[in-house]
Amino acid sequence: MEGRKKKFHFIAIGGIGMSGLAKYLLEKGYEVSGSDIYDSKYVDKLRKMGAKIFIGHDEKNVPLNSIVIVSTAIHPNNPELLKAQRLGLQIFHRSDLLALIANNCGKCFIGFCGTHGKTTTSGLCSYVLDKAGLNPSFIDGGIVPELNTNAQFKDGNHFVAELDESDGTITKYYPQVVVVNNLEEDHIDHYSGGLNEIIETFKYFLNKTYDNTKILLNIDDNGVLKLKERLIGNVHTYGIENKADFTAQNINIQPDYTTFDVYYRNNFIGEFKIILKGIHNVYNALAVIGALHLSGVDANAIKEHFTTFTGMGRRFQKIGCLSNVIRADIYDDYAHHPTEIRATLDAAKTFKDRRIVVVFQPHRFTRLSSLWNEFKATLLSVNGLVVVTDVYSASEFPIMGITGENFAKEINGTYIPGNMEEVAQKLLPMLKDGDVVIGMGAGTITDLGKHLLKLDEKALKIGN
């Protein structure tokens, strides 16, 4: 990459993945430009770092001597993409750029992957390395709140990245240490062969890595167990229930924290404490501890920083509190798969004697259709109120009968149509004192808390 023109143009630069890549390149001294339909806090941060930003897509935005970066979401008729093709410019998928950076970083490349948890594990790993003064470089799939960034370039010996499997591009990477958190059926729009096709993709990815690549597998996950049988590399395991190389024992879950002892092949590594809720976050922490141990990091250098990690943005993230019409806590969660929702609901059990209000925005028609019964079983377990919104299409075409309204009927939930501002307006009168409201989904549901807080503030002004 060093020998190429140091100018990159990102189409849809404001996305969490694209903005992280752009920030990393800016910190390395490259010239960066990009466009997006909307301005945002991510776009503004890049602008302040020196990126040339265009709001709206137009062929005039594309620099003549740039390398153009696109994602799977970019439509083939995008005017900037068409311009780049006419000019014969190099066009990289964002995964190509991440692979180019990661595979040639000259550092210990640690990759986190799997159906769930890869954002939290990559973010936690980046965080503890940074707080320990080890100056990691990283490109994560979410904002690390304490570091206030999703990417950075520093001169330490580690490079951490979240490796996405959703579109099959995970096969492009060659990490020195790689963690597979779990494997379940998802992304059916790409993996029409279901879980077996996903496992085969991971098999190909991991069996072609370097001979000395250390593969760390969650042995308690059924999908990962099936994968393990097909691997030929340097495999290590972690788990709580089954015999593994890295184990968490003496787990003590309290309302505000969890402690556990970590052993590697029966040798005590240390006692760890996390403030993240839920047993799934013990697994996440154990994955990070194992990966860093395999990369040569002393547990004593990082142990204290697990205690101060509050979680990634949009992972059971507290947005604020309603305090005027009624008193209620508002949370935002990226969960858009039944297993992720179940993990969040389990973590929410620490809110004893409080009603849980789940506002579920189904993400993609194909996902809701293929996992209908799994979503149904998970949300029927909610001991509280379940609200279902319209499906967030993510550019998919509708599927007959697969609607938020029909799903709400099947679970005896409440259907609220419209945009998130309209959902908030109709939801607020349904809330009671002491409620815990959790917006769940990967789409515009993230705006729900903002609209509820605005309505609460407006009620205060009217009351005065």
PADOSE-693818 format. One line per 3 residues: their letters; for each residue x, y, z of N, C-alpha, C. Coordinates in steps of 0.05 Angstrom, whole numbers, always signed. Layout:
A) X:Y:Z:X:Y:Z:X:Y:Z  ...
END
This chain:
MEG) +16:-24:+0:+0:+0:+0:+17:+25:+0  +41:+24:+12:+58:+47:+14:+66:+57:-14  +68:+40:-34:+77:+48:-60:+55:+60:-77
RKK) +31:+60:-68:+9:+70:-83:+3:+99:-77  -14:+112:-93:-22:+139:-88:-34:+140:-60  -26:+159:-44:-36:+161:-17:-62:+178:-16
KFH) -81:+169:-32:-107:+183:-33:-129:+162:-35  -148:+163:-16:-170:+144:-16:-196:+159:-15  -216:+149:-30:-243:+160:-30:-263:+139:-22
FIA) -278:+144:-1:-297:+126:+10:-325:+133:+2  -339:+115:-11:-367:+119:-17:-384:+109:+6  -399:+126:+19:-413:+121:+45:-393:+119:+68
IGG) -379:+141:+71:-357:+142:+91:-366:+142:+120  -392:+148:+124:-402:+151:+151:-410:+126:+166  -409:+103:+152:-415:+78:+166:-394:+71:+187
IGM) -402:+54:+206:-384:+48:+228:-358:+35:+218  -361:+17:+199:-337:+3:+188:-321:+20:+170  -334:+35:+153:-320:+53:+134:-306:+76:+148
SGL) -319:+87:+168:-307:+110:+183:-283:+101:+198  -283:+77:+209:-259:+67:+223:-235:+64:+205  -240:+53:+181:-218:+51:+161:-207:+78:+153
AKY) -226:+97:+149:-218:+124:+141:-201:+137:+163  -210:+134:+188:-195:+146:+210:-167:+135:+212  -165:+109:+210:-139:+95:+211:-120:+106:+190
LLE) -130:+109:+165:-113:+119:+143:-105:+148:+148  -124:+164:+159:-117:+192:+165:-95:+193:+186  -96:+176:+206:-75:+177:+226:-48:+167:+216
KGY) -49:+151:+194:-24:+142:+182:-14:+162:+161  -28:+184:+157:-19:+205:+139:-29:+204:+111  -48:+187:+105:-59:+186:+78:-80:+209:+74
EVS) -84:+216:+49:-104:+235:+42:-130:+220:+38  -151:+230:+51:-177:+216:+51:-200:+235:+43  -217:+226:+26:-242:+240:+20:-265:+219:+21
GSD) -289:+229:+21:-312:+211:+22:-338:+225:+20  -359:+209:+15:-386:+220:+13:-405:+203:+29  -427:+216:+36:-448:+201:+49:-474:+216:+45
IYD) -496:+202:+48:-523:+215:+44:-528:+235:+66  -520:+228:+91:-526:+245:+114:-500:+252:+128  -501:+276:+141:-480:+283:+159:-484:+268:+185
SKY) -463:+264:+200:-465:+249:+225:-441:+255:+243  -442:+245:+268:-419:+250:+286:-394:+236:+276  -397:+213:+262:-374:+199:+251:-362:+216:+228
VDK) -380:+226:+211:-371:+242:+188:-357:+267:+199  -369:+280:+219:-358:+305:+229:-330:+301:+241  -326:+278:+255:-300:+272:+267:-279:+270:+245
LRK) -286:+256:+223:-267:+253:+201:-261:+280:+188  -282:+296:+185:-278:+323:+174:-258:+339:+190  -261:+338:+217:-243:+352:+235:-214:+341:+234
MGA) -212:+316:+226:-185:+304:+223:-172:+311:+196  -187:+323:+178:-175:+332:+153:-187:+318:+128  -206:+301:+132:-219:+288:+109:-236:+308:+94
KIF) -236:+306:+67:-254:+322:+51:-280:+307:+48  -302:+319:+58:-327:+305:+60:-348:+318:+42  -363:+301:+28:-385:+310:+11:-411:+298:+22
IGH) -431:+314:+24:-457:+304:+32:-474:+300:+7  -481:+275:+1:-494:+268:-24:-474:+255:-43  -484:+237:-59:-467:+222:-78:-469:+236:-105
DEK) -445:+242:-115:-443:+255:-141:-416:+247:-154  -416:+243:-180:-392:+234:-193:-369:+255:-190  -377:+280:-186:-357:+301:-183:-340:+298:-157
NVP) -350:+282:-139:-337:+279:-113:-311:+262:-115  -309:+246:-136:-288:+226:-138:-262:+239:-148  -240:+239:-132:-214:+249:-141:-203:+232:-163
LNS) -190:+244:-183:-182:+229:-207:-161:+208:-202  -144:+212:-181:-122:+193:-177:-126:+178:-151  -151:+172:-143:-156:+160:-117:-161:+130:-120
IVI) -158:+116:-97:-167:+88:-94:-195:+91:-81  -214:+79:-94:-242:+82:-85:-250:+58:-68  -262:+63:-45:-270:+43:-26:-300:+41:-25
VST) -311:+16:-28:-340:+12:-27:-346:-10:-7  -371:-12:+1:-380:-34:+17:-401:-50:+2  -410:-72:+13:-430:-89:+1:-456:-73:-3
AIH) -461:-53:+13:-486:-38:+12:-488:-19:-11  -465:-13:-25:-465:+6:-47:-478:-6:-71  -498:+9:-82:-513:-1:-105:-495:+1:-130
PNN) -498:-18:-149:-481:-18:-173:-485:+8:-190  -508:+21:-187:-513:+46:-202:-505:+71:-188  -491:+69:-165:-482:+92:-151:-464:+109:-170
PEL) -470:+135:-173:-455:+152:-193:-425:+153:-188  -417:+152:-163:-388:+154:-157:-375:+127:-164  -388:+105:-160:-377:+79:-168:-375:+78:-198
LKA) -396:+87:-212:-395:+86:-241:-373:+104:-252  -368:+127:-239:-347:+145:-248:-320:+131:-244  -316:+118:-221:-291:+104:-216:-286:+82:-236
QRL) -307:+68:-244:-304:+47:-264:-297:+58:-291  -309:+81:-299:-303:+93:-325:-274:+103:-326  -264:+113:-303:-237:+123:-302:-216:+101:-299
GLQ) -225:+77:-293:-207:+55:-289:-192:+57:-263  -204:+70:-243:-191:+72:-217:-192:+45:-202  -173:+42:-184:-174:+18:-167:-198:+20:-148
IFH) -214:-1:-146:-237:-2:-129:-234:-25:-110  -234:-19:-84:-230:-39:-63:-257:-41:-48  -265:-66:-42:-285:-70:-22:-273:-63:+5
RSD) -289:-55:+24:-277:-47:+50:-262:-70:+63  -271:-95:+58:-256:-118:+68:-229:-121:+56  -227:-113:+30:-201:-114:+17:-181:-95:+30
LLA) -191:-71:+36:-174:-51:+49:-166:-60:+77  -185:-70:+93:-179:-80:+120:-159:-103:+118  -162:-121:+99:-143:-143:+96:-116:-133:+88
LIA) -115:-113:+70:-89:-101:+62:-75:-89:+86  -90:-75:+103:-78:-62:+127:-70:-84:+147  -88:-101:+153:-83:-121:+175:-61:-141:+168
NNC) -63:-151:+143:-44:-172:+135:-15:-162:+132  -13:-135:+129:+14:-124:+124:+22:-103:+145  +9:-106:+169:+14:-85:+190:+41:-88:+204
GKC) +54:-111:+202:+79:-115:+215:+77:-118:+245  +52:-124:+255:+47:-127:+283:+34:-154:+287  +29:-161:+312:+13:-185:+318:-16:-179:+313
FIG) -26:-191:+292:-54:-186:+283:-72:-205:+297  -90:-194:+315:-109:-210:+329:-137:-204:+317  -150:-225:+307:-176:-222:+295:-198:-236:+311
FCG) -221:-222:+315:-243:-234:+329:-266:-237:+310  -278:-261:+310:-300:-267:+291:-320:-286:+303  -341:-291:+288:-363:-308:+298:-390:-293:+295
THG) -411:-308:+298:-438:-296:+294:-444:-274:+313  -436:-277:+339:-442:-257:+359:-417:-251:+375  -416:-226:+386:-396:-219:+406:-370:-208:+394
KTT) -367:-207:+368:-341:-199:+357:-336:-169:+361  -356:-153:+362:-352:-124:+368:-343:-120:+396  -356:-134:+415:-349:-131:+443:-321:-142:+449
TSG) -315:-166:+437:-288:-177:+443:-266:-161:+430  -270:-152:+406:-249:-136:+393:-246:-109:+408  -268:-97:+416:-267:-72:+431:-254:-75:+458
LCS) -261:-96:+472:-250:-101:+499:-220:-106:+496  -212:-122:+476:-183:-127:+472:-168:-101:+466  -179:-85:+449:-166:-59:+442:-164:-41:+467
YVL) -186:-41:+483:-187:-24:+506:-166:-32:+527  -164:-58:+534:-146:-65:+556:-117:-62:+547  -111:-67:+521:-84:-62:+511:-77:-33:+513
DKA) -96:-16:+505:-91:+13:+506:-87:+23:+534  -105:+15:+552:-103:+24:+580:-78:+13:+594  -68:-9:+584:-44:-20:+596:-19:-7:+585
GLN) -22:+13:+567:+0:+28:+556:+15:+13:+534  +2:-7:+521:+15:-23:+501:+10:-12:+473  -4:+11:+471:-7:+26:+446:-15:+10:+422
PSF) -38:-4:+424:-47:-21:+401:-58:-4:+378  -56:-15:+354:-72:-5:+332:-97:-22:+330  -119:-11:+321:-143:-27:+319:-163:-15:+300
IDG) -180:-32:+289:-203:-24:+274:-226:-42:+283  -244:-31:+299:-266:-46:+311:-292:-40:+298  -313:-56:+303:-339:-52:+291:-357:-35:+308
GIV) -347:-20:+327:-363:-3:+344:-345:+17:+359  -358:+36:+371:-344:+56:+387:-337:+45:+414  -312:+47:+422:-304:+41:+450:-309:+66:+466
PEL) -330:+67:+483:-337:+92:+496:-314:+106:+511  -298:+91:+526:-276:+103:+541:-254:+115:+523  -251:+103:+500:-231:+113:+481:-243:+132:+460
NTN) -270:+132:+459:-285:+149:+441:-277:+146:+411  -271:+122:+403:-264:+117:+375:-268:+88:+368  -271:+83:+342:-273:+55:+332:-247:+46:+319
AQF) -227:+64:+318:-202:+57:+305:-179:+75:+314  -155:+65:+313:-132:+82:+318:-107:+69:+307  -87:+86:+301:-61:+76:+292:-41:+85:+313
KDG) -27:+66:+326:-6:+72:+345:+18:+53:+340  +39:+57:+355:+65:+44:+348:+69:+18:+365  +49:+8:+378:+52:-17:+394:+54:-41:+376
NHF) +57:-64:+389:+62:-89:+375:+37:-105:+367  +13:-94:+373:-12:-108:+367:-30:-93:+348  -43:-108:+331:-64:-97:+314:-89:-114:+318
VAE) -111:-102:+327:-136:-116:+333:-158:-109:+313  -173:-128:+304:-194:-122:+285:-217:-141:+288  -241:-131:+283:-265:-147:+281:-267:-157:+252
LDE) -270:-183:+248:-271:-195:+222:-300:-204:+216  -312:-192:+196:-340:-197:+190:-344:-220:+171  -363:-238:+178:-369:-261:+162:-394:-258:+145
SDG) -408:-236:+148:-435:-234:+137:-437:-238:+107  -416:-229:+93:-416:-231:+63:-394:-249:+52  -382:-265:+69:-362:-284:+60:-334:-274:+58
TIT) -330:-248:+63:-304:-236:+59:-284:-243:+81  -292:-257:+101:-274:-265:+123:-251:-281:+113  -253:-294:+90:-232:-311:+80:-207:-295:+71
KYY) -208:-269:+71:-186:-252:+61:-164:-248:+82  -168:-255:+107:-150:-247:+128:-130:-269:+136  -107:-260:+146:-86:-278:+156:-76:-269:+183
PQV) -92:-273:+204:-84:-264:+231:-63:-283:+243  -49:-273:+263:-30:-289:+279:-46:-304:+301  -66:-290:+312:-84:-302:+332:-112:-296:+323
VVV) -130:-316:+323:-157:-312:+314:-176:-326:+333  -197:-312:+341:-217:-322:+360:-244:-326:+345  -256:-350:+349:-283:-355:+338:-301:-357:+362
NNL) -318:-337:+367:-335:-336:+390:-358:-357:+389  -370:-360:+366:-394:-377:+363:-401:-378:+334  -417:-397:+326:-427:-399:+298:-456:-409:+299
EED) -473:-392:+287:-501:-399:+285:-512:-392:+257  -535:-402:+250:-547:-395:+225:-555:-366:+225  -545:-351:+205:-551:-322:+202:-542:-314:+174
HID) -550:-290:+167:-542:-279:+141:-550:-298:+118  -575:-306:+119:-585:-326:+100:-586:-313:+72  -586:-287:+70:-585:-274:+44:-559:-281:+29
HYS) -538:-287:+44:-512:-295:+32:-508:-325:+34  -514:-336:+58:-508:-365:+62:-534:-381:+59  -542:-386:+34:-566:-401:+28:-565:-429:+38
GGL) -541:-439:+42:-537:-466:+52:-538:-468:+82  -544:-446:+96:-548:-446:+125:-522:-450:+140  -525:-461:+164:-502:-464:+182:-479:-479:+170
NEI) -485:-500:+156:-463:-516:+145:-446:-500:+125  -458:-483:+110:-443:-466:+92:-426:-446:+107  -437:-436:+129:-421:-417:+146:-397:-432:+157
IET) -401:-456:+168:-379:-472:+179:-358:-478:+158  -367:-484:+134:-348:-490:+112:-332:-465:+105  -344:-442:+106:-330:-417:+100:-308:-412:+121
FKY) -315:-417:+147:-295:-414:+168:-273:-435:+166  -281:-459:+158:-261:-480:+154:-241:-471:+133  -250:-461:+111:-232:-452:+90:-214:-429:+100
FLN) -226:-410:+113:-212:-387:+124:-190:-396:+143  -196:-413:+163:-177:-420:+183:-156:-440:+174  -163:-458:+156:-144:-478:+146:-124:-466:+127
KTY) -128:-442:+117:-109:-430:+99:-92:-409:+113  -95:-405:+139:-79:-385:+153:-50:-396:+156  -33:-380:+168:-5:-388:+171:-3:-413:+188
DNT) +18:-428:+185:+22:-452:+201:+24:-446:+230  +34:-423:+237:+37:-415:+265:+14:-399:+276  -7:-395:+260:-30:-381:+270:-43:-396:+293
KIL) -49:-382:+315:-62:-394:+338:-92:-389:+336  -107:-411:+335:-136:-410:+332:-149:-416:+359  -166:-397:+369:-178:-400:+395:-208:-403:+391
LNI) -219:-426:+400:-247:-433:+395:-263:-435:+421  -288:-425:+420:-306:-429:+442:-318:-457:+442  -308:-474:+458:-314:-503:+458:-342:-508:+468
DDN) -355:-488:+480:-382:-492:+491:-404:-487:+469  -396:-478:+446:-415:-471:+425:-417:-494:+405  -441:-503:+399:-445:-527:+382:-434:-522:+353
GVL) -439:-499:+343:-429:-493:+316:-399:-493:+314  -386:-482:+335:-357:-482:+335:-346:-510:+339  -360:-526:+355:-352:-554:+358:-351:-569:+331
KLK) -371:-564:+315:-372:-576:+288:-349:-566:+271  -342:-541:+274:-320:-529:+259:-294:-542:+268  -290:-545:+294:-265:-556:+305:-258:-583:+292
ERL) -278:-599:+287:-273:-625:+275:-261:-624:+247  -264:-600:+234:-255:-597:+207:-229:-582:+204  -217:-574:+226:-193:-558:+226:-168:-574:+228
IGN) -147:-564:+216:-121:-578:+217:-99:-561:+230  -106:-538:+239:-85:-519:+249:-79:-521:+279  -67:-500:+289:-58:-498:+317:-82:-489:+334
VHT) -98:-508:+343:-124:-501:+356:-121:-501:+386  -132:-479:+398:-135:-477:+427:-164:-472:+433  -173:-478:+457:-201:-476:+464:-205:-460:+489
YGI) -230:-448:+491:-238:-436:+516:-267:-443:+522  -274:-442:+547:-302:-449:+554:-306:-449:+584  -331:-453:+591:-339:-454:+619:-351:-481:+626
ENK) -366:-493:+608:-380:-518:+614:-363:-542:+606  -349:-541:+584:-334:-564:+574:-304:-561:+580  -290:-583:+580:-261:-583:+585:-248:-567:+562
ADF) -232:-547:+570:-220:-529:+551:-192:-521:+560  -176:-509:+542:-150:-499:+550:-152:-475:+569  -170:-456:+562:-175:-433:+579:-203:-436:+591
TAQ) -204:-435:+618:-230:-439:+631:-235:-416:+651  -261:-410:+655:-269:-391:+676:-282:-407:+698  -272:-405:+722:-282:-421:+744:-289:-402:+767
NIN) -305:-413:+786:-313:-398:+810:-326:-371:+802  -344:-373:+783:-358:-349:+773:-378:-339:+794  -376:-314:+801:-393:-302:+821:-407:-277:+809
IQP) -432:-281:+802:-447:-259:+789:-463:-243:+810  -457:-217:+811:-470:-198:+829:-485:-178:+812  -504:-163:+824:-519:-143:+808:-502:-123:+792
DYT) -479:-115:+804:-463:-94:+791:-436:-104:+780  -429:-129:+785:-403:-139:+774:-404:-169:+774  -384:-181:+761:-380:-210:+761:-350:-215:+765
TFD) -343:-234:+781:-315:-242:+784:-312:-272:+776  -289:-279:+767:-283:-307:+760:-253:-311:+759  -245:-336:+763:-217:-344:+761:-212:-356:+733
VYY) -189:-350:+722:-182:-360:+695:-158:-379:+698  -161:-402:+685:-140:-422:+685:-132:-428:+656  -106:-432:+651:-98:-442:+625:-84:-469:+629
RNN) -98:-489:+619:-88:-517:+622:-81:-523:+651  -101:-516:+668:-100:-521:+697:-81:-503:+712  -68:-485:+699:-50:-466:+712:-65:-439:+717
FIG) -65:-430:+741:-80:-406:+748:-67:-381:+736  -84:-366:+721:-74:-341:+708:-81:-317:+726  -105:-317:+737:-112:-295:+755:-142:-293:+759
EFK) -150:-276:+779:-178:-270:+783:-185:-245:+768  -207:-246:+754:-215:-223:+737:-243:-213:+746  -247:-187:+743:-272:-175:+750:-282:-158:+727
IIL) -308:-162:+719:-319:-146:+698:-345:-133:+708  -353:-110:+697:-378:-97:+704:-399:-100:+682  -392:-115:+661:-411:-121:+640:-431:-142:+650
KGI) -456:-140:+643:-477:-158:+653:-478:-183:+635  -485:-206:+648:-492:-230:+633:-469:-249:+631  -476:-275:+631:-455:-296:+628:-441:-295:+601
HNV) -455:-285:+581:-442:-283:+554:-418:-264:+555  -418:-245:+574:-395:-227:+576:-372:-240:+591  -378:-261:+607:-356:-277:+618:-341:-291:+595
YNA) -357:-302:+577:-345:-315:+553:-329:-294:+537  -340:-270:+533:-326:-250:+518:-299:-243:+531  -300:-239:+557:-275:-232:+571:-255:-255:+570
LAV) -265:-280:+573:-247:-303:+572:-234:-305:+544  -249:-299:+523:-238:-300:+496:-215:-280:+493  -219:-256:+504:-198:-236:+502:-174:-244:+519
IGA) -179:-254:+543:-156:-262:+560:-140:-284:+547  -154:-303:+535:-141:-325:+520:-125:-315:+497  -137:-297:+481:-123:-287:+457:-98:-272:+465
LHL) -99:-255:+485:-76:-240:+493:-55:-258:+506  -63:-278:+521:-44:-297:+532:-29:-311:+509  -43:-319:+488:-30:-332:+465:-12:-314:+450
SGV) -17:-287:+452:+0:-268:+438:+23:-259:+455  +25:-270:+479:+48:-264:+496:+44:-241:+516  +20:-231:+520:+15:-209:+539:+12:-221:+567
DAN) +25:-209:+586:+23:-217:+614:-4:-209:+625  -18:-228:+637:-44:-222:+649:-43:-200:+669  -22:-198:+684:-20:-177:+705:-19:-149:+694
AIK) -11:-147:+668:-9:-121:+655:-37:-110:+647  -56:-129:+644:-82:-121:+633:-105:-125:+652  -101:-141:+673:-122:-151:+690:-140:-129:+701
EHF) -128:-108:+712:-143:-87:+725:-161:-71:+706  -155:-72:+680:-170:-56:+661:-196:-69:+651  -199:-95:+657:-225:-108:+651:-247:-97:+669
TTF) -239:-88:+692:-259:-77:+712:-271:-51:+703  -257:-36:+687:-266:-9:+680:-278:-7:+652  -280:-29:+638:-292:-30:+611:-323:-30:+614
TGM) -336:-10:+604:-365:-7:+607:-381:-18:+583  -367:-28:+563:-381:-40:+540:-380:-23:+516  -385:-35:+493:-385:-21:+467:-411:-6:+463
GRR) -409:+15:+446:-433:+29:+439:-454:+11:+427  -479:+14:+435:-502:-1:+425:-501:-30:+435  -486:-37:+455:-487:-63:+467:-497:-60:+496
FQK) -524:-62:+498:-537:-57:+524:-527:-31:+536  -528:-10:+519:-517:+16:+527:-539:+34:+538  -534:+44:+562:-553:+62:+574:-553:+89:+560
IGC) -576:+97:+550:-579:+123:+535:-586:+146:+554  -603:+140:+573:-611:+161:+592:-635:+152:+609  -646:+171:+623:-669:+166:+641:-692:+185:+636
LSN) -716:+174:+634:-739:+192:+634:-745:+199:+663  -752:+224:+668:-755:+233:+696:-778:+252:+700  -792:+258:+679:-813:+279:+682:-841:+267:+681
VIR) -849:+255:+659:-876:+242:+658:-876:+218:+676  -856:+201:+672:-852:+177:+690:-822:+174:+693  -814:+156:+710:-786:+150:+714:-780:+123:+701
ADI) -762:+123:+682:-754:+98:+669:-726:+100:+657  -712:+78:+656:-685:+77:+644:-688:+68:+615  -672:+81:+597:-673:+75:+569:-646:+63:+560
YDD) -647:+39:+547:-623:+25:+537:-626:+21:+507  -603:+20:+494:-601:+14:+465:-584:-10:+461  -594:-29:+445:-579:-54:+441:-581:-62:+412
YAH) -558:-70:+402:-555:-78:+373:-566:-106:+367  -575:-120:+388:-584:-148:+384:-605:-150:+362  -599:-166:+342:-617:-170:+319:-619:-199:+311
HPT) -610:-217:+328:-611:-246:+325:-622:-258:+351  -638:-279:+349:-650:-290:+374:-630:-296:+396  -606:-306:+390:-586:-311:+410:-577:-286:+424
EIR) -573:-265:+408:-564:-239:+419:-586:-227:+437  -611:-229:+428:-633:-219:+444:-635:-234:+470  -632:-261:+469:-634:-278:+493:-612:-270:+513
ATL) -588:-265:+503:-566:-257:+520:-571:-231:+535  -583:-212:+520:-589:-186:+532:-612:-189:+553  -632:-205:+546:-653:-210:+565:-643:-224:+591
DAA) -624:-242:+588:-612:-255:+611:-597:-234:+628  -583:-217:+615:-568:-196:+630:-588:-177:+644  -611:-172:+632:-631:-154:+643:-644:-165:+668
KTF) -641:-191:+673:-653:-203:+697:-642:-191:+723  -619:-177:+721:-608:-164:+745:-626:-141:+754  -644:-131:+736:-662:-110:+744:-686:-123:+758
KDR) -682:-130:+783:-703:-144:+797:-727:-126:+804  -751:-138:+801:-776:-124:+808:-781:-100:+791  -770:-100:+767:-776:-78:+748:-786:-90:+722
RIV) -805:-76:+710:-816:-86:+685:-797:-81:+662  -792:-101:+645:-776:-99:+622:-794:-93:+598  -788:-71:+583:-803:-64:+559:-783:-67:+536
VVF) -788:-87:+519:-771:-92:+496:-785:-80:+471  -770:-63:+457:-780:-52:+432:-763:-64:+410  -774:-82:+395:-759:-99:+376:-765:-89:+348
QPH) -743:-81:+334:-745:-74:+306:-732:-97:+290  -748:-114:+277:-737:-136:+261:-718:-124:+239  -695:-137:+235:-675:-128:+216:-673:-147:+193
RFT) -681:-139:+170:-682:-154:+145:-706:-174:+145  -720:-174:+122:-742:-193:+118:-732:-222:+118  -708:-226:+105:-698:-253:+104:-691:-265:+131
RLS) -680:-248:+149:-673:-258:+175:-698:-264:+192  -718:-246:+191:-743:-250:+206:-757:-275:+195  -757:-279:+169:-770:-303:+157:-756:-329:+165
SLW) -730:-330:+162:-715:-355:+167:-713:-362:+197  -715:-342:+215:-712:-346:+243:-738:-339:+258  -760:-340:+245:-786:-331:+256:-792:-346:+282
NEF) -790:-372:+282:-797:-387:+306:-777:-382:+329  -752:-378:+322:-731:-373:+342:-736:-345:+355  -742:-325:+339:-749:-299:+350:-774:-301:+367
KAT) -793:-316:+358:-819:-319:+372:-814:-331:+400  -799:-353:+401:-793:-367:+426:-778:-348:+446  -760:-333:+435:-743:-315:+452:-760:-293:+464
LLS) -776:-280:+447:-791:-257:+457:-816:-265:+473  -826:-289:+469:-848:-299:+486:-839:-302:+515  -812:-304:+519:-802:-308:+546:-800:-282:+562
VNG) -805:-259:+549:-803:-233:+563:-826:-231:+584  -818:-226:+608:-837:-221:+630:-842:-191:+632  -857:-181:+613:-861:-152:+612:-877:-145:+587
LVV) -869:-123:+574:-883:-113:+550:-864:-116:+526  -874:-127:+504:-859:-129:+479:-873:-113:+458  -859:-93:+447:-869:-77:+425:-853:-84:+400
VTD) -867:-87:+378:-854:-94:+352:-860:-71:+333  -839:-62:+319:-841:-41:+299:-842:-53:+271  -843:-36:+251:-840:-45:+224:-812:-57:+219
VYS) -810:-75:+200:-784:-87:+193:-765:-66:+181  -740:-66:+190:-720:-49:+177:-709:-66:+154  -713:-57:+130:-709:-73:+106:-679:-77:+100
ASE) -662:-58:+106:-634:-59:+98:-632:-64:+68  -649:-50:+53:-649:-51:+23:-661:-77:+12  -671:-94:+29:-684:-119:+18:-712:-113:+9
FPI) -722:-130:-9:-750:-128:-17:-767:-143:+3  -792:-133:+7:-810:-147:+26:-816:-176:+18  -822:-192:+39:-831:-219:+35:-860:-221:+45
MGI) -877:-232:+28:-906:-233:+35:-910:-246:+62  -925:-233:+79:-932:-243:+105:-911:-238:+127  -887:-231:+119:-865:-226:+139:-865:-196:+146
TGE) -881:-190:+166:-884:-162:+174:-882:-160:+205  -876:-136:+214:-876:-131:+242:-903:-135:+255  -924:-128:+241:-951:-130:+251:-958:-160:+255
NFA) -953:-176:+235:-959:-205:+237:-943:-218:+259  -917:-210:+262:-901:-222:+283:-911:-214:+310  -919:-189:+314:-930:-179:+339:-954:-196:+347
KEI) -972:-202:+328:-996:-218:+334:-988:-245:+345  -967:-257:+333:-959:-285:+341:-948:-286:+370  -937:-264:+379:-926:-265:+406:-943:-249:+426
NGT) -967:-241:+417:-985:-225:+434:-972:-199:+443  -956:-188:+425:-943:-163:+430:-959:-140:+420  -947:-116:+422:-960:-91:+413:-945:-82:+388
YIP) -960:-78:+367:-948:-68:+342:-951:-38:+340  -928:-24:+336:-929:+5:+331:-915:+10:+305  -930:+20:+285:-919:+26:+259:-906:+54:+258
GNM) -893:+60:+236:-882:+86:+232:-852:+89:+237  -842:+114:+234:-814:+119:+240:-809:+120:+270  -784:+122:+278:-778:+120:+307:-790:+143:+323
EEV) -792:+166:+311:-805:+189:+326:-834:+182:+332  -848:+170:+312:-876:+162:+316:-878:+139:+336  -859:+121:+335:-859:+99:+354:-856:+110:+382
AQK) -838:+128:+386:-833:+140:+413:-858:+154:+423  -872:+169:+405:-896:+183:+413:-917:+164:+423  -920:+141:+410:-941:+122:+418:-932:+105:+441
LLP) -906:+101:+444:-896:+84:+466:-897:+98:+493  -891:+124:+494:-888:+138:+519:-913:+135:+538  -937:+137:+527:-960:+134:+545:-964:+106:+556
MLK) -950:+87:+544:-952:+59:+553:-933:+53:+577  -914:+70:+581:-894:+65:+601:-903:+71:+629  -891:+57:+649:-897:+60:+677:-872:+67:+693
DGD) -876:+78:+716:-854:+84:+734:-837:+58:+739  -811:+61:+737:-793:+39:+742:-787:+21:+719  -799:+27:+695:-794:+10:+672:-765:+11:+663
VVI) -755:-11:+651:-730:-12:+637:-736:-16:+608  -732:+4:+591:-738:+3:+563:-713:-4:+547  -715:-26:+531:-692:-34:+515:-700:-35:+486
GMG) -688:-17:+470:-692:-18:+441:-673:-38:+429  -683:-56:+413:-667:-78:+402:-668:-79:+371  -645:-80:+359:-644:-82:+330:-620:-68:+318
AGT) -615:-73:+293:-591:-62:+280:-598:-39:+261  -622:-29:+262:-631:-7:+244:-635:+19:+259  -657:+33:+252:-662:+59:+262:-672:+58:+291
ITD) -676:+35:+302:-685:+32:+330:-665:+47:+349  -641:+51:+340:-621:+65:+357:-629:+93:+363  -648:+104:+347:-658:+132:+351:-681:+133:+371
LGK) -691:+110:+379:-714:+110:+397:-709:+125:+423  -687:+119:+436:-681:+132:+461:-679:+163:+459  -667:+172:+437:-664:+201:+433:-692:+214:+431
HLL) -710:+201:+417:-737:+213:+414:-752:+211:+440  -749:+190:+455:-763:+188:+481:-753:+210:+500  -727:+215:+500:-716:+235:+518:-725:+263:+510
KLD) -727:+268:+484:-737:+294:+474:-766:+298:+483  -783:+277:+481:-810:+280:+490:-812:+285:+520  -794:+272:+535:-793:+276:+564:-785:+305:+570
EKA) -766:+315:+556:-757:+343:+560:-779:+363:+553  -794:+357:+531:-816:+373:+522:-838:+374:+543  -843:+351:+555:-864:+349:+576:-857:+366:+600
LKI) -831:+367:+607:-822:+384:+629:-828:+414:+623  -822:+422:+598:-826:+450:+591:-856:+458:+592  -872:+439:+582:-901:+444:+582:-911:+445:+611
GN) -900:+427:+628:-908:+426:+656:-901:+452:+671  -879:+464:+662:-871:+490:+675:-888:+513:+665
END
